Amino acid sequence: MGFTSFLGRLLFASVFILSAYQEFNEYGVDGGPAAKTFKPKYGVFSSHVQSYAGIEVPEIEIKHVVAAAIALKGIGGILFIFGSSLGAFLLLLHQMTFTPILYDFYNYESEEKEFNQLFIKFTQNMALFGALLFFLGMKKSIHRRHYKKKVMKIKAY
């Protein structure tokens, strides 16, 4: 069970680690292709937040956001491989922050080609989010179960 669990975490985290590695290699001075993709989507997201919630979204350097995404995926993925809850939390933070912005299917009509592509990516990322929540829940229940075990006393007759 131990090796199978490790292998499962390794394969799961490889999605994040390989993505972080690719973005790191393409980063460059301006943040690379990830920054070029993220910038207009962040603009639309911030305008939605401002118009619907009335909250002023601060201006940020997109290359810093990309660097943070790389760090969250890379560090979180490596820690997750070794069964760390902190790694799972970092990956959850990445998924919560970037999935709704990058895969903004809600900005398209359902007949458009982009809608289906973005919706599929969004649901895949939500599945990853659910798997991380499942991992954290299982880890918590295992720890709780170990502490609740009573020590069996041998009765002498």
C-alpha positions in Angstrom: 0.0 0.0 0.0 2.8 2.4 0.8 4.5 2.2 -2.6 1.2 2.3 -4.4 0.2 5.5 -2.5 3.6 7.0 -3.3 3.3 6.2 -6.9 -0.2 7.7 -7.1 1.0 10.9 -5.5 4.0 11.0 -7.8 1.8 10.6 -10.9 -0.7 13.1 -9.6 2.0 15.7 -8.8 3.7 15.2 -12.1 1.0 17.2 -13.8 1.8 20.2 -11.7 5.6 19.7 -11.6 5.9 19.3 -15.4 3.7 22.3 -16.0 5.8 24.4 -13.6 9.0 23.2 -15.2 7.7 24.1 -18.7 6.6 27.6 -17.5 9.9 28.1 -15.8 11.8 27.3 -18.9 9.7 29.7 -21.0 9.6 32.5 -18.4 12.0 35.0 -19.9 12.0 38.7 -19.0 8.3 39.3 -19.5 6.9 36.1 -18.0 6.7 34.1 -21.2 3.7 32.8 -23.0 1.9 32.1 -19.7 1.9 35.9 -18.9 0.7 36.7 -22.4 -2.2 34.3 -21.9 -3.0 35.4 -18.3 -2.9 39.1 -18.8 -6.1 39.6 -20.9 -8.0 37.0 -18.8 -7.0 38.8 -15.6 -8.2 42.1 -17.1 -11.6 40.6 -17.8 -11.7 39.0 -14.4 -10.8 42.2 -12.6 -13.4 44.2 -14.6 -16.0 41.6 -13.6 -15.1 41.8 -10.0 -15.1 45.6 -10.1 -18.5 45.8 -11.9 -20.4 43.1 -9.9 -18.8 43.3 -6.5 -17.7 46.9 -6.5 -14.3 45.9 -5.3 -11.2 47.7 -6.8 -8.8 45.0 -7.9 -5.2 46.3 -7.6 -2.8 46.5 -10.5 -0.2 43.7 -10.4 2.7 42.7 -12.5 1.6 39.6 -14.5 5.1 38.2 -14.5 5.0 38.1 -10.7 1.7 36.2 -10.8 3.2 33.7 -13.2 6.3 33.3 -10.9 3.9 32.7 -8.0 2.0 30.1 -10.0 5.3 28.4 -10.9 6.3 28.4 -7.2 3.0 27.1 -6.0 2.9 24.2 -8.5 6.6 23.3 -8.2 6.9 23.4 -4.4 3.4 22.1 -3.8 4.0 19.2 -6.2 7.3 18.2 -4.6 5.9 18.3 -1.1 2.8 16.5 -2.2 4.8 13.6 -3.5 6.1 13.0 0.0 2.6 13.1 1.5 2.8 16.6 2.9 -0.5 18.4 3.7 1.3 21.7 3.1 1.9 20.5 -0.5 -1.7 19.7 -1.0 -2.7 23.1 0.5 -0.3 24.9 -1.9 -1.8 23.0 -4.9 -5.3 23.8 -3.7 -4.4 27.5 -3.4 -3.1 27.4 -7.0 -6.2 25.7 -8.3 -8.5 28.0 -6.4 -6.7 31.1 -7.6 -5.9 30.4 -11.2 -8.6 28.0 -12.5 -11.5 30.5 -12.5 -9.4 33.1 -14.2 -7.6 31.0 -16.8 -10.6 28.8 -17.8 -13.3 31.5 -18.0 -15.9 29.5 -19.9 -18.5 31.8 -18.4 -17.4 34.7 -20.6 -18.5 32.8 -23.8 -21.7 31.7 -25.3 -22.4 27.9 -25.1 -22.3 27.7 -29.0 -18.8 29.1 -29.3 -15.9 26.7 -29.8 -13.9 28.3 -26.9 -16.7 27.6 -24.4 -16.4 23.8 -24.8 -12.6 23.8 -24.6 -12.5 26.1 -21.5 -15.4 24.2 -19.8 -13.6 20.9 -20.2 -10.3 22.3 -18.8 -12.3 23.9 -16.0 -14.0 20.7 -15.0 -10.7 18.8 -15.2 -9.1 21.3 -12.8 -12.1 21.0 -10.5 -11.5 17.2 -10.5 -7.9 17.8 -9.5 -9.2 20.2 -6.8 -11.6 17.4 -5.6 -8.8 14.9 -5.5 -6.7 17.2 -3.3 -9.6 17.7 -1.0 -10.0 13.9 -0.8 -6.3 13.5 0.0 -6.6 16.0 2.8 -9.7 14.4 4.2 -8.2 10.9 4.1 -5.0 12.1 5.7 -7.0 13.8 8.5 -9.2 10.8 9.1 -6.2 8.4 9.3 -4.5 10.6 11.9 -7.8 10.9 13.9 -8.3 7.1 13.7 -4.7 6.4 15.0 -5.2 8.7 18.1 -8.6 7.1 18.9 -7.3 3.6 19.1 -7.5 2.3 22.7 -4.6 0.2 24.1 -5.8 -3.3 24.7 -4.9 -4.4 28.2 -4.4 -8.1 28.8 -6.4 -9.4 31.7 -4.8 -11.9 33.9 -7.0 -14.8 35.0 
